[in-house]
Amino acid sequence: MKRILCTLLLVTVFGMLLNAQSESSNVPFNGIKPVSSKAWVAQFAHTTISQSGSYGAESDGTHIYVTKWNGDTIWKYTTAGVLVSSFKITGVSAIRDLAYDGTYFYGGANASAIYKMDFSTQTLVSTITIPSSATGVTARNICYDPINDGLWVGAWGSNLVLLNKTTGAVMQTILSTVHGQTSMAGSAFDTVTPGGPYIWIITGGSFPAEIHQISVTTGLSTGLMHYTADDVNPTGATSGGGLFITPNLIPGTVTLGGVVQNAVLFGYDLASIQPDSFDVAMESLTFPTNAVVNNPMQIKGVIKNKGLITLNDVSLNYQVDNGPVQTQNVTGLSTTTNQTYAFTHNINWTPSTTGNFTIKVWAASPNGQTDADNTNDTLSKVVSIFDTIVAKTVVIEQATGAWCQYCPDGSVVLAGILANNPGKTIGVAIHNGDGMAFTDGNAVNSAYAQGYPNGYVDRVLFPDQAAVGMSRSVWAAKTAERLNDIVPVLVTGTATYGAGKVITIEMSAKFYSGASGDFRVNAYIVEDSVTGTGSAYNQANYYNTVAGHPYYGAGNPIIGYKHRHVLRAMLGGPWGTSGVIPATVNKNDIFNKQYTYTVPSGINPNRLKVVFLVQKYNSDPNQRPILNAAEYHLGFVDAIEEQQLNGDFAALYPNPAENVTNIEFMLVKSCNVRMEVLNLLGERVSSAELGTMPVGEHQHQVDVTSLPAGVYILRADFGGTSRTIKFTVK
């Protein structure tokens, strides 16, 4: 248990009581304070900093430094508000906010340059440039992220971007449309508050200044905020400047401090934490929500030691509905304060009947002692038991955009997953901010995207992930995990193309087990190999200079880039069509739905497929998984168009190649495939007959170990259609 003296736990309670919600701006809503000022304890509020232009603020753990935004002076203060000295750094002026990484200070003059400064020697160490790809982002607010060893920067109401503190490369982005803040003067990075990390910002466009909290995980403003006028700024003087978070500035506490411009240097007690000696918490349950009757099921989860004393042994218990309690005494642990332990209970549960069951799991008796906080000991989960295993197809939705320089790599990752799981996976690209974006797609990305590229695997919130939207580094693993999930419904469908460019879609959902919930159906219209002109279609490409990447040397941007799996329409909207499937279904129930779609101009009907889905709906967007899916290629392409389309290269990697290179390609009709490698004189140096291959995405590995270094041409024949691509052997 944690006793929070200033406490963001109190903040959370007050926020819940007053029904706080995320804001779209920094303007108070209806004058109602979502957080009581009683939840904030002011450590100091010094009005001695009345120098004109005082703005930025940061601490090295001993002193507090304040910058002059309309000059070049830097003031050094004690925590008592006593001015120790002032100094200037050659080449540095008009600094807004400050950040500190334990050695150097960083700041900027609301421009693309970030100054790296040594305050002990009062010198400019170097200058970091914010890349032009971070459109609209300047060094106005800045904070140091110790988790990623980078710098979060932003302008007044811009995106927040995490930059490599050495190269300036963008590592992560929180979109302005997601965080919703419109006048960010200063910022501070919070690794202390439970549920974090968070970025706190102080407003520069509201009078008096307000302090707001943004979740780094979701990118959303949490709704937690504070009015400085309630305590440290009683006169309501001006607006916010810099912000910082520093441990032990006031011994035994973590200080959230900052500046009200030209008026106040303040500090709040962000966290004074005194853990109890013995406190074990149930952090999460990691067993599946679906299982098959008569199959043993392991009860898994994660506990956390929130006590001061190292956890050596603990009692783990579970109960299914009102059945007997199953207990395991776990010994031999060495779990220190705030460390976690992943457990698998040594007694399995074997369900004997179908239906829904509630499994309650709890921890007790840390080190044989009484647990100091029983409120965090227990978690429950509802599990549905089925008697039939249905073939599972996973939908991977990629959040992407032509403007996104890292998104080509997301496409490569997605292509690899589809190639490795043929017939079991469906790829969909949901575009943002380009010529392929549309309203329903924007709604999905707004709900889930944690940046770009991002991926939603069946829109599932996995137990070990903080959000539905995930980094491409885990898409493959989560797809494999989801393929092993058990679902109650099988989805099938067909589509026909008729007069007036109308597609008639017939889909069916058959339940092989009884189930209950808000089930919905949907049909996606997906176009492949979409090209266009201008910045709305030409793909930004960070990997143009990254040797070995499939898009190395492809240009930045890639002119005429072929966008794969482009989502064009959701006929059931972003969350599906309700009313087709009742809230309670029985085994062998079948439900049908017909959609029609008129293909608009600008969309090539010869490149379309339909994706059929059964989704679940919940008021919580994180509980809206796609249960199962199927896809149907229309198959009405005439001979000429099909010949032109068939055999579309997707990627070639690595390039340059050393031993082998891999070619990925797509077929929209079954055909005989032949590959050959030519030198620049047109002479064939190797060839391979791949035989007749089915519709879909494929991969072929080309052995280049016997080839001298140089440039070669890979030529493919797809049933009479020829494609070529250059590659290099090193």
LUMTOR-806127 format. One record per residue (C-alpha): residue in three letters; x, y, z. Coordinates in steps of 0.2 Angstrom, whole numbers. Example, Ala and Ser with C-alpha at 12.3 -4.5 7.8 and 13.67 -1.06 7.14 Angstrom:
<pts>
PT  residu      X      Y      Z
PT     ALA     62    -22     39
PT     SER     68     -5     36
</pts>
This chain:
<pts>
PT  residu      X      Y      Z
PT     MET      0      0      0
PT     LYS      6     18     -4
PT     ARG      2     32      7
PT     ILE      2     47     -4
PT     LEU      5     64      5
PT     CYS      2     75    -11
PT     THR     -4     62    -21
PT     LEU     -9     58    -38
PT     LEU    -19     44    -31
PT     LEU    -30     58    -22
PT     VAL    -30     67    -38
PT     THR    -37     52    -47
PT     VAL    -50     50    -34
PT     PHE    -55     68    -35
PT     GLY    -55     67    -54
PT     MET    -67     52    -53
PT     LEU    -79     60    -41
PT     LEU    -80     75    -52
PT     ASN    -82     65    -68
PT     ALA    -66     72    -76
PT     GLN    -63     69    -94
PT     SER    -50     73   -108
PT     GLU    -51     90   -115
PT     SER    -49     96   -133
PT     SER    -41    112   -127
PT     ASN    -33    120   -112
PT     VAL    -49    131   -109
PT     PRO    -58    126    -92
PT     PHE    -74    117    -96
PT     ASN    -89    127    -88
PT     GLY    -78    133    -74
PT     ILE    -79    116    -65
PT     LYS    -62    110    -58
PT     PRO    -60     92    -62
PT     VAL    -47     90    -48
PT     SER    -49     98    -31
PT     SER    -35    109    -26
PT     LYS    -34    100     -9
PT     ALA    -26     86    -18
PT     TRP    -11     97    -22
PT     VAL      2    102     -9
PT     ALA     13    117    -13
PT     GLN     31    115     -7
PT     PHE     36    133    -11
PT     ALA     30    148    -21
PT     HIS     43    162    -23
PT     THR     38    179    -30
PT     THR     56    185    -30
PT     ILE     58    180    -48
PT     SER     50    196    -56
PT     GLN     63    199    -69
PT     SER     55    203    -86
PT     GLY     55    188    -98
PT     SER     58    174    -85
PT     TYR     51    159    -93
PT     GLY     60    142    -93
PT     ALA     63    132    -77
PT     GLU     74    116    -73
PT     SER     83    109    -58
PT     ASP     99     99    -57
PT     GLY     93     92    -40
PT     THR    101    106    -30
PT     HIS     97    123    -38
PT     ILE     83    129    -50
PT     TYR     88    138    -66
PT     VAL     76    150    -74
PT     THR     79    157    -92
PT     LYS     75    174   -100
PT     TRP     65    171   -116
PT     ASN     67    188   -123
PT     GLY     86    189   -119
PT     ASP    101    178   -115
PT     THR    101    178    -96
PT     ILE    100    162    -85
PT     TRP     96    164    -67
PT     LYS    102    152    -53
PT     TYR     91    150    -38
PT     THR     90    140    -22
PT     THR     74    131    -17
PT     ALA     71    145     -5
PT     GLY     70    157    -20
PT     VAL     87    166    -16
PT     LEU     96    172    -32
PT     VAL    113    164    -32
PT     SER    120    171    -48
PT     SER    116    174    -66
PT     PHE    126    170    -82
PT     LYS    125    170   -101
PT     ILE    131    156   -113
PT     THR    138    162   -130
PT     GLY    127    158   -144
PT     VAL    112    155   -134
PT     SER     97    167   -131
PT     ALA     78    167   -130
PT     ILE     77    150   -121
PT     ARG     59    145   -117
PT     ASP     58    129   -108
PT     LEU     73    118   -101
PT     ALA     77    100    -99
PT     TYR     91     91    -89
PT     ASP     98     73    -92
PT     GLY    109     73    -77
PT     THR    124     80    -86
PT     TYR    118     93    -98
PT     PHE    104    106   -100
PT     TYR     94    107   -116
PT     GLY     82    121   -123
PT     GLY     77    131   -138
PT     ALA     71    148   -144
PT     ASN     54    141   -151
PT     ALA     63    136   -167
PT     SER     71    120   -174
PT     ALA     87    122   -165
PT     ILE     89    113   -148
PT     TYR    104    120   -138
PT     LYS    114    107   -128
PT     MET    122    117   -114
PT     ASP    134    114    -99
PT     PHE    129    125    -85
PT     SER    144    121    -75
PT     THR    156    128    -88
PT     GLN    143    139    -95
PT     THR    146    134   -113
PT     LEU    136    128   -128
PT     VAL    141    110   -131
PT     SER    132    107   -147
PT     THR    116    110   -157
PT     ILE    102     97   -161
PT     THR     91    101   -176
PT     ILE     73     95   -176
PT     PRO     70     86   -192
PT     SER     58     94   -205
PT     SER     48     78   -205
PT     ALA     42     84   -187
PT     THR     30     97   -196
PT     GLY     26    112   -185
PT     VAL     37    106   -170
PT     THR     48    118   -162
PT     ALA     58    119   -146
PT     ARG     46    128   -135
PT     ASN     42    115   -122
PT     ILE     55    102   -119
PT     CYS     58     88   -106
PT     TYR     70     73   -104
PT     ASP     63     55   -105
PT     PRO     75     44    -95
PT     ILE     66     28   -101
PT     ASN     71     31   -119
PT     ASP     86     43   -116
PT     GLY     78     56   -127
PT     LEU     70     73   -128
PT     TRP     51     76   -129
PT     VAL     48     93   -138
PT     GLY     34    103   -145
PT     ALA     27    120   -150
PT     TRP     12    129   -144
PT     GLY     -1    116   -150
PT     SER      9    105   -161
PT     ASN     12     86   -160
PT     LEU     24     81   -146
PT     VAL     39     71   -153
PT     LEU     52     61   -144
PT     LEU     69     65   -152
PT     ASN     86     55   -151
PT     LYS     95     68   -140
PT     THR    111     65   -150
PT     THR    105     64   -168
PT     GLY     88     73   -167
PT     ALA     80     58   -176
PT     VAL     61     56   -172
PT     MET     58     41   -160
PT     GLN     40     43   -156
PT     THR     25     55   -160
PT     ILE     10     60   -150
PT     LEU     -2     69   -162
PT     SER     -9     85   -157
PT     THR    -26     79   -162
PT     VAL    -24     65   -149
PT     HIS    -17     75   -134
PT     GLY    -29     90   -137
PT     GLN    -18    103   -129
PT     THR    -17    120   -137
PT     SER     -5    131   -128
PT     MET      9    121   -121
PT     ALA     22    132   -113
PT     GLY     33    120   -103
PT     SER     33    101   -100
PT     ALA     40     88    -88
PT     PHE     42     69    -89
PT     ASP     34     59    -75
PT     THR     40     42    -71
PT     VAL     34     42    -53
PT     THR     15     43    -54
PT     PRO      6     26    -55
PT     GLY      0     22    -72
PT     GLY     13     32    -81
PT     PRO     24     38    -88
PT     TYR     16     55    -91
PT     ILE     20     71    -98
PT     TRP     14     86    -88
PT     ILE     12    103    -97
PT     ILE      9    120    -91
PT     THR     -1    132   -101
PT     GLY      5    148   -109
PT     GLY    -12    153   -117
PT     SER    -23    153   -101
PT     PHE    -23    166    -87
PT     PRO    -19    160    -74
PT     ALA     -8    145    -79
PT     GLU    -15    128    -78
PT     ILE     -6    111    -77
PT     HIS    -12     96    -87
PT     GLN     -7     78    -88
PT     ILE     -4     68   -104
PT     SER     -2     49   -104
PT     VAL     13     44   -114
PT     THR      6     27   -118
PT     THR    -11     33   -125
PT     GLY     -6     50   -130
PT     LEU    -22     57   -122
PT     SER    -24     70   -110
PT     THR    -30     61    -94
PT     GLY    -42     75    -88
PT     LEU    -31     78    -72
PT     MET    -27     96    -71
PT     HIS    -23    110    -58
PT     TYR    -26    129    -57
PT     THR    -10    138    -51
PT     ALA    -22    152    -45
PT     ASP    -28    140    -32
PT     ASP    -12    141    -22
PT     VAL      5    146    -29
PT     ASN     -2    160    -40
PT     PRO    -16    168    -30
PT     THR    -16    184    -40
PT     GLY    -18    175    -56
PT     ALA     -2    183    -63
PT     THR      1    179    -81
PT     SER      3    162    -89
PT     GLY     14    147    -88
PT     GLY     32    146    -93
PT     GLY     44    131    -89
PT     LEU     40    115    -80
PT     PHE     51    102    -72
PT     ILE     51     86    -61
PT     THR     65     83    -49
PT     PRO     67     70    -34
PT     ASN     74     75    -18
PT     LEU     75     94    -21
PT     ILE     65     94     -5
PT     PRO     72     78      4
PT     GLY     60     63      3
PT     THR     49     70    -10
PT     VAL     48     72    -29
PT     THR     44     90    -34
PT     LEU     34     96    -49
PT     GLY     40    113    -51
PT     GLY     39    128    -64
PT     VAL     37    146    -67
PT     VAL     23    158    -69
PT     GLN     30    170    -81
PT     ASN     38    185    -73
PT     ALA     30    181    -57
PT     VAL     32    165    -47
PT     LEU     44    150    -45
PT     PHE     34    136    -38
PT     GLY     35    118    -33
PT     TYR     22    105    -29
PT     ASP     24     89    -19
PT     LEU     21     77    -33
PT     ALA     24     61    -23
PT     SER     30     57     -6
PT     ILE     29     38     -5
PT     GLN     31     27     10
PT     PRO     27      9      6
PT     ASP     21     -3     19
PT     SER     32    -17     24
PT     PHE     21    -31     17
PT     ASP     10    -27      2
PT     VAL      8    -39    -13
PT     ALA     -4    -34    -27
PT     MET    -12    -44    -42
PT     GLU     -6    -34    -57
PT     SER    -14    -44    -71
PT     LEU    -22    -60    -77
PT     THR    -14    -67    -92
PT     PHE    -24    -83    -96
PT     PRO    -36    -82   -111
PT     THR    -54    -77   -111
PT     ASN    -59    -92   -122
PT     ALA    -56   -111   -120
PT     VAL    -62   -128   -125
PT     VAL    -72   -139   -114
PT     ASN    -63   -154   -106
PT     ASN    -46   -146   -110
PT     PRO    -35   -141    -95
PT     MET    -32   -123    -93
PT     GLN    -18   -115    -84
PT     ILE    -21   -100    -72
PT     LYS     -8    -87    -76
PT     GLY     -5    -69    -70
PT     VAL      7    -56    -63
PT     ILE      9    -50    -45
PT     LYS     19    -35    -39
PT     ASN     28    -32    -23
PT     LYS     23    -15    -17
PT     GLY     30    -18      0
PT     LEU     47    -12      7
PT     ILE     52    -30     12
PT     THR     59    -42     -2
PT     LEU     45    -54     -6
PT     ASN     51    -72     -3
PT     ASP     34    -82     -2
PT     VAL     16    -79     -6
PT     SER     -1    -88     -7
PT     LEU     -9    -88    -24
PT     ASN    -27    -93    -25
PT     TYR    -41    -95    -37
PT     GLN    -60    -99    -38
PT     VAL    -71   -103    -52
PT     ASP    -88    -96    -49
PT     ASN    -93   -103    -32
PT     GLY    -82   -118    -33
PT     PRO    -68   -124    -22
PT     VAL    -53   -112    -18
PT     GLN    -37   -119    -26
PT     THR    -22   -113    -16
PT     GLN     -3   -114    -21
PT     ASN     10   -108     -9
PT     VAL     25   -101    -19
PT     THR     42   -100    -10
PT     GLY     60    -96    -15
PT     LEU     56    -79    -23
PT     SER     67    -64    -22
PT     THR     55    -51    -28
PT     THR     61    -33    -22
PT     THR     51    -18    -20
PT     ASN     41    -13    -36
PT     GLN     47    -29    -45
PT     THR     34    -41    -53
PT     TYR     33    -60    -53
PT     ALA     24    -69    -67
PT     PHE     16    -85    -60
PT     THR      7   -101    -67
PT     HIS     -4   -109    -54
PT     ASN      1   -127    -51
PT     ILE    -17   -133    -51
PT     ASN    -25   -132    -68
PT     TRP    -44   -129    -71
PT     THR    -53   -142    -83
PT     PRO    -70   -135    -88
PT     SER    -83   -149    -90
PT     THR    -97   -139    -98
PT     THR    -99   -125   -110
PT     GLY   -104   -108   -104
PT     ASN    -97    -92    -96
PT     PHE    -87    -93    -80
PT     THR    -80    -80    -68
PT     ILE    -62    -84    -62
PT     LYS    -57    -75    -46
PT     VAL    -38    -74    -43
PT     TRP    -30    -67    -27
PT     ALA    -13    -66    -18
PT     ALA    -11    -66      1
PT     SER      1    -68     15
PT     PRO     17    -60      9
PT     ASN     31    -68     18
PT     GLY     18    -76     29
PT     GLN     13    -59     35
PT     THR     -4    -49     35
PT     ASP     -6    -39     18
PT     ALA     -7    -21     22
PT     ASP    -18    -17      8
PT     ASN    -32    -29      3
PT     THR    -39    -18    -10
PT     ASN    -26    -23    -23
PT     ASP    -25    -41    -20
PT     THR    -39    -48    -31
PT     LEU    -43    -48    -50
PT     SER    -57    -57    -59
PT     LYS    -60    -63    -77
PT     VAL    -74    -70    -87
PT     VAL    -70    -85    -97
PT     SER    -81    -93   -111
PT     ILE    -80   -111   -114
PT     PHE    -84   -119   -131
PT     ASP    -85   -137   -137
PT     THR    -79   -133   -155
PT     ILE    -62   -126   -162
PT     VAL    -66   -114   -176
PT     ALA    -53   -109   -189
PT     LYS    -46    -92   -184
PT     THR    -41    -78   -196
PT     VAL    -32    -63   -189
PT     VAL    -34    -45   -195
PT     ILE    -19    -34   -194
PT     GLU    -24    -16   -196
PT     GLN     -9     -5   -200
PT     ALA    -11     14   -195
PT     THR     -1     23   -209
PT     GLY      1     38   -219
PT     ALA     10     44   -235
PT     TRP     18     58   -224
PT     CYS     25     45   -212
PT     GLN     44     42   -215
PT     TYR     44     26   -204
PT     CYS     28     18   -212
PT     PRO     37      9   -226
PT     ASP     45     -2   -213
PT     GLY     28     -5   -206
PT     SER     22    -11   -223
PT     VAL     37    -23   -224
PT     VAL     33    -30   -207
PT     LEU     15    -33   -212
PT     ALA     20    -41   -228
PT     GLY     31    -53   -219
PT     ILE     17    -58   -207
PT     LEU      5    -61   -221
PT     ALA     18    -71   -231
PT     ASN     22    -82   -216
PT     ASN      4    -85   -212
PT     PRO     -5    -87   -229
PT     GLY    -24    -90   -228
PT     LYS    -24    -86   -209
PT     THR    -21    -67   -209
PT     ILE    -28    -52   -217
PT     GLY    -19    -35   -219
PT     VAL    -28    -19   -219
PT     ALA    -19     -2   -220
PT     ILE    -29     13   -212
PT     HIS    -22     29   -219
PT     ASN    -21     45   -210
PT     GLY    -18     63   -216
PT     ASP    -16     58   -235
PT     GLY    -26     55   -250
PT     MET    -32     38   -244
PT     ALA    -38     44   -227
PT     PHE    -57     44   -224
PT     THR    -69     48   -209
PT     ASP    -72     30   -203
PT     GLY    -54     26   -204
PT     ASN    -49     42   -195
PT     ALA    -61     37   -181
PT     VAL    -52     20   -178
PT     ASN    -35     28   -179
PT     SER    -40     41   -167
PT     ALA    -46     28   -155
PT     TYR    -31     17   -155
PT     ALA    -15     24   -164
PT     GLN     -1     28   -152
PT     GLY      9     35   -167
PT     TYR     13     30   -184
PT     PRO     16     17   -190
PT     ASN      5      7   -177
PT     GLY     -4     -9   -178
PT     TYR    -20    -16   -171
PT     VAL    -20    -35   -171
PT     ASP    -39    -40   -170
PT     ARG    -41    -24   -160
PT     VAL    -36    -34   -145
PT     LEU    -29    -26   -129
PT     PHE    -16    -39   -125
PT     PRO    -12    -42   -106
PT     ASP      6    -37   -108
PT     GLN      2    -21   -119
PT     ALA     -3     -4   -113
PT     ALA    -14      0   -128
PT     VAL    -23     -8   -143
PT     GLY    -11      1   -154
PT     MET      6     -7   -154
PT     SER     23     -5   -161
PT     ARG     28    -15   -177
PT     SER     41    -24   -166
PT     VAL     27    -35   -158
PT     TRP     14    -37   -173
PT     ALA     21    -54   -178
PT     ALA     21    -61   -160
PT     LYS      4    -54   -156
PT     THR     -3    -61   -172
PT     ALA      4    -79   -168
PT     GLU     -4    -77   -151
PT     ARG    -20    -72   -158
PT     LEU    -20    -87   -170
PT     ASN    -20    -98   -155
PT     ASP    -36    -90   -148
PT     ILE    -52    -99   -148
PT     VAL    -67    -90   -155
PT     PRO    -86    -96   -156
PT     VAL    -90    -90   -174
PT     LEU    -84    -94   -192
PT     VAL    -86    -80   -205
PT     THR    -89    -83   -224
PT     GLY    -94    -72   -238
PT     THR    -95    -69   -257
PT     ALA    -96    -53   -267
PT     THR   -101    -50   -285
PT     TYR    -99    -35   -296
PT     GLY   -114    -29   -307
PT     ALA   -121    -15   -317
PT     GLY   -118      3   -311
PT     LYS   -101     -2   -303
PT     VAL   -111    -10   -288
PT     ILE   -104    -23   -278
PT     THR   -116    -35   -269
PT     ILE   -109    -43   -253
PT     GLU   -117    -58   -245
PT     MET   -109    -63   -228
PT     SER   -113    -76   -215
PT     ALA   -108    -79   -197
PT     LYS   -111    -96   -190
PT     PHE   -109    -99   -171
PT     TYR   -102   -116   -166
PT     SER   -104   -112   -147
PT     GLY   -117   -102   -138
PT     ALA   -111    -85   -133
PT     SER   -117    -68   -127
PT     GLY   -113    -50   -130
PT     ASP   -115    -36   -142
PT     PHE   -110    -44   -158
PT     ARG   -108    -34   -174
PT     VAL   -105    -38   -192
PT     ASN    -95    -28   -205
PT     ALA    -88    -28   -222
PT     TYR    -72    -18   -227
PT     ILE    -68    -13   -245
PT     VAL    -49    -14   -248
PT     GLU    -40     -9   -263
PT     ASP    -22    -15   -267
PT     SER     -8     -6   -276
PT     VAL    -14     11   -275
PT     THR     -4     25   -283
PT     GLY     -6     43   -285
PT     THR      4     60   -288
PT     GLY     10     72   -275
PT     SER     13     72   -257
PT     ALA     -4     64   -253
PT     TYR      2     48   -262
PT     ASN     21     49   -263
PT     GLN     28     39   -248
PT     ALA     40     48   -236
PT     ASN     54     36   -234
PT     TYR     67     37   -219
PT     TYR     75     21   -226
PT     ASN     81     28   -242
PT     THR     99     29   -234
PT     VAL     97     14   -223
PT     ALA    108      0   -232
PT     GLY    100    -17   -232
PT     HIS     82    -11   -230
PT     PRO     70    -16   -243
PT     TYR     67      3   -247
PT     TYR     85      7   -247
PT     GLY     88     19   -262
PT     ALA     70     20   -267
PT     GLY     70     38   -264
PT     ASN     63     50   -251
PT     PRO     49     52   -255
PT     ILE     46     36   -265
PT     ILE     38     43   -281
PT     GLY     23     32   -288
PT     TYR     24     21   -272
PT     LYS     11      7   -272
PT     HIS      1      7   -256
PT     ARG     -4    -10   -251
PT     HIS    -21    -16   -243
PT     VAL    -28      2   -243
PT     LEU    -45      2   -233
PT     ARG    -57     12   -243
PT     ALA    -74      9   -234
PT     MET    -81      1   -219
PT     LEU    -99     -3   -224
PT     GLY   -104     -6   -205
PT     GLY    -94     10   -199
PT     PRO    -79      9   -188
PT     TRP    -88     -2   -175
PT     GLY    -99    -13   -185
PT     THR   -118    -15   -189
PT     SER   -129    -19   -174
PT     GLY   -145    -29   -174
PT     VAL   -140    -43   -186
PT     ILE   -134    -54   -172
PT     PRO   -144    -55   -155
PT     ALA   -136    -53   -138
PT     THR   -138    -71   -135
PT     VAL   -134    -84   -148
PT     ASN   -135   -103   -148
PT     LYS   -124   -117   -155
PT     ASN   -127   -118   -174
PT     ASP   -136   -102   -176
PT     ILE   -132    -93   -193
PT     PHE   -134    -75   -196
PT     ASN   -133    -67   -213
PT     LYS   -131    -49   -219
PT     GLN   -131    -41   -236
PT     TYR   -121    -25   -240
PT     THR   -120    -15   -257
PT     TYR   -106     -4   -262
PT     THR   -105      7   -277
PT     VAL    -87      9   -282
PT     PRO    -83     28   -284
PT     SER    -72     36   -297
PT     GLY    -54     35   -293
PT     ILE    -55     17   -286
PT     ASN    -50      3   -297
PT     PRO    -63    -11   -295
PT     ASN    -50    -23   -302
PT     ARG    -39    -22   -287
PT     LEU    -53    -24   -274
PT     LYS    -56    -37   -261
PT     VAL    -70    -38   -247
PT     VAL    -65    -42   -229
PT     PHE    -80    -49   -219
PT     LEU    -79    -47   -200
PT     VAL    -88    -51   -184
PT     GLN    -84    -39   -170
PT     LYS    -89    -36   -152
PT     TYR    -94    -19   -146
PT     ASN    -92    -11   -128
PT     SER    -93      6   -122
PT     ASP    -74      4   -118
PT     PRO    -65      6   -135
PT     ASN    -51     -6   -128
PT     GLN    -64    -20   -127
PT     ARG    -70    -21   -145
PT     PRO    -60    -35   -153
PT     ILE    -63    -43   -170
PT     LEU    -68    -61   -167
PT     ASN    -65    -68   -184
PT     ALA    -64    -63   -202
PT     ALA    -63    -69   -220
PT     GLU    -58    -61   -236
PT     TYR    -65    -62   -254
PT     HIS    -56    -56   -270
PT     LEU    -69    -51   -282
PT     GLY    -62    -61   -297
PT     PHE    -71    -51   -311
PT     VAL    -55    -44   -319
PT     ASP    -55    -46   -337
PT     ALA    -41    -55   -346
PT     ILE    -31    -39   -352
PT     GLU    -33    -30   -335
PT     GLU    -28    -46   -325
PT     GLN    -13    -49   -336
PT     GLN     -7    -31   -332
PT     LEU    -11    -33   -314
PT     ASN     -5    -50   -310
PT     GLY     12    -52   -302
PT     ASP     15    -36   -292
PT     PHE     31    -34   -283
PT     ALA     29    -30   -265
PT     ALA     47    -29   -258
PT     LEU     65    -36   -261
PT     TYR     77    -37   -246
PT     PRO     90    -37   -241
PT     ASN     97    -25   -254
PT     PRO    112    -25   -256
PT     ALA    112    -44   -254
PT     GLU    127    -54   -248
PT     ASN    121    -73   -248
PT     VAL    103    -72   -252
PT     THR     89    -59   -256
PT     ASN     70    -61   -254
PT     ILE     57    -56   -266
PT     GLU     39    -54   -261
PT     PHE     26    -53   -274
PT     MET      7    -54   -275
PT     LEU     -4    -64   -287
PT     VAL    -22    -60   -291
PT     LYS    -24    -76   -301
PT     SER    -16    -93   -301
PT     CYS     -2    -94   -313
PT     ASN     15   -102   -317
PT     VAL     29    -92   -310
PT     ARG     47    -91   -316
PT     MET     62    -81   -309
PT     GLU     78    -77   -317
PT     VAL     93    -66   -313
PT     LEU    102    -56   -327
PT     ASN    118    -46   -327
PT     LEU    118    -28   -334
PT     LEU    122    -36   -351
PT     GLY    106    -45   -351
PT     GLU    114    -62   -349
PT     ARG    105    -75   -338
PT     VAL    116    -80   -323
PT     SER    103    -90   -314
PT     SER     84    -96   -315
PT     ALA     71   -105   -305
PT     GLU     54   -113   -310
PT     LEU     42   -110   -295
PT     GLY     28   -119   -304
PT     THR     10   -115   -303
PT     MET      6   -104   -288
PT     PRO    -11    -99   -280
PT     VAL    -19    -82   -278
PT     GLY    -11    -72   -264
PT     GLU      6    -66   -257
PT     HIS     22    -76   -259
PT     GLN     40    -75   -255
PT     HIS     55    -83   -265
PT     GLN     73    -83   -259
PT     VAL     86    -80   -272
PT     ASP    103    -87   -269
PT     VAL    117    -75   -274
PT     THR    132    -83   -266
PT     SER    140    -87   -283
PT     LEU    138    -70   -290
PT     PRO    152    -57   -291
PT     ALA    148    -40   -283
PT     GLY    139    -29   -294
PT     VAL    121    -24   -300
PT     TYR    109    -37   -306
PT     ILE     91    -37   -313
PT     LEU     78    -49   -306
PT     ARG     65    -54   -319
PT     ALA     49    -63   -315
PT     ASP     37    -70   -327
PT     PHE     19    -72   -320
PT     GLY     10    -82   -332
PT     GLY     15    -71   -347
PT     THR     17    -55   -337
PT     SER     35    -49   -334
PT     ARG     41    -38   -320
PT     THR     59    -33   -317
PT     ILE     68    -25   -302
PT     LYS     86    -21   -299
PT     PHE     97    -26   -284
PT     THR    115    -26   -279
PT     VAL    126    -40   -273
PT     LYS    140    -35   -261
</pts>
